[in-house]
């Protein structure tokens, strides 16, 4: 691990007490990564990031969500992964502030619920459409509606971990269609 004191002020307290740490890790399903952390020794401010150090084949992972037990299927999304649930028109694309995460299907659904609640708050005129999608998410959670979770990753650092998962390499054309470095959340049913 590399550790050094930065000659920069903390964005919270303004004191020059920022400690920078960097460590190379080998994480399951992600591969080699660089974990970086900045901690203010005065106020406790903390910022952490994980950067992928490997590039794999561009991949698509797809799993059918059919029952409540499918909520526990593990989902690994790297900063370059695009998440889709076509049945509800949900699409989460990577952006410049994208975060990698390890969760499960239920956690992915919760992320979409959080986005939808924010949309409803910001755009009250879309309330009925948002409520319809939230209702469908409830049906999916309880096994009353089938859905498909898809991750497309041009760098191949994402995965859906289940015996039910279908995986395939993406073609060069499919890979070019994926976004990298742009922020976009497309809930197409709200159009």
C-alpha positions, -999 to 999 in steps of 0.1 A, spaced: 0 0 0 12 35 -9 3 62 16 12 99 14 1 133 29 -13 156 2 -4 193 0 -40 202 -7 -68 215 15 -97 193 25 -128 202 5 -148 202 38 -127 217 65 -100 234 44 -71 220 65 -41 205 47 -44 172 64 -55 149 35 -40 114 35 -39 95 2 -38 57 1 -36 35 -29 -35 -3 -30 -37 -28 -58 -62 -56 -52 -73 -87 -70 -111 -89 -65 -133 -118 -76 -153 -110 -107 -135 -77 -112 -98 -88 -115 -70 -65 -108 -81 -31 -94 -65 0 -78 -83 11 -47 -77 48 -38 -88 65 -7 -85 101 5 -91 108 42 -89 140 61 -72 134 94 -89 166 108 -126 162 100 -129 126 88 -139 135 52 -134 104 30 -135 97 -7 -128 62 -21 -127 49 -56 -119 16 -73 -104 16 -108 -102 -14 -130 -67 -23 -142 -77 -51 -166 -98 -51 -198 -116 -83 -208 -138 -92 -238 -169 -71 -242 -197 -92 -226 -234 -94 -222 -249 -112 -192 -286 -119 -191 -308 -136 -164 -345 -142 -163 -362 -130 -131 -391 -153 -124 -395 -156 -86 -388 -141 -53 -357 -163 -49 -342 -146 -80 -339 -114 -59 -308 -130 -43 -289 -135 -76 -256 -116 -73 -249 -87 -96 -215 -72 -102 -215 -39 -121 -183 -22 -131 -180 14 -139 -184 6 -176 -215 -17 -173 -249 -8 -187 -279 -22 -168 -312 -29 -186 -346 -43 -176 -365 -41 -210 -399 -51 -195 -401 -18 -176 -380 3 -200 -352 8 -175 -317 15 -186 -288 28 -165 -257 37 -184 -222 45 -171 -212 81 -166 -181 101 -155 -190 96 -119 -201 59 -123 -195 37 -94 -188 0 -95 -210 -21 -71 -217 -56 -60 -253 -62 -51 -282 -86 -59 -312 -83 -82 -332 -67 -54 -305 -41 -50 -306 -33 -87 -344 -29 -85 -340 -6 -54 -316 16 -74 -343 20 -101 -369 27 -74 -347 55 -60 -342 70 -95 -380 68 -102 -389 85 -69 -365 113 -77 -380 117 -112 -415 118 -96 -403 145 -72 -386 166 -99 -414 161 -125 -448 157 -109 -464 156 -143 -448 121 -148 -463 108 -116 -488 84 -132 -461 68 -155 -437 65 -126 -463 49 -104 -470 23 -131 -434 14 -134 -431 12 -95 -461 -11 -95 -444 -34 -121 -412 -34 -100 -433 -46 -71 -447 -74 -92 -412 -84 -103 -400 -85 -67 -428 -109 -57 -426 -132 -87 -459 -119 -102 -442 -105 -133 -413 -120 -152 -385 -97 -163 -350 -99 -177 -319 -82 -162 -291 -75 -187 -256 -61 -182 -236 -51 -212 -200 -42 -205 -175 -32 -232 -146 -38 -208 -160 -72 -196 -156 -63 -159 -193 -69 -149 -212 -101 -142 -244 -117 -131 -235 -147 -110 -261 -175 -113 -264 -209 -129 -293 -193 -148 -272 -166 -164 -267 -166 -201 -235 -149 -212 -221 -141 -246 -194 -119 -262 -206 -87 -277 -198 -80 -314 -177 -50 -322 -208 -32 -336 -227 -39 -303 -197 -27 -283 -196 6 -302 -232 13 -293 -225 13 -256 -218 45 -238 -187 52 -218 -181 83 -199 -215 98 -204 -242 100 -178 -277 89 -188 -306 73 -171 -333 64 -196 -367 53 -183 -382 50 -217 -418 45 -204 -418 81 -191 -416 96 -226 
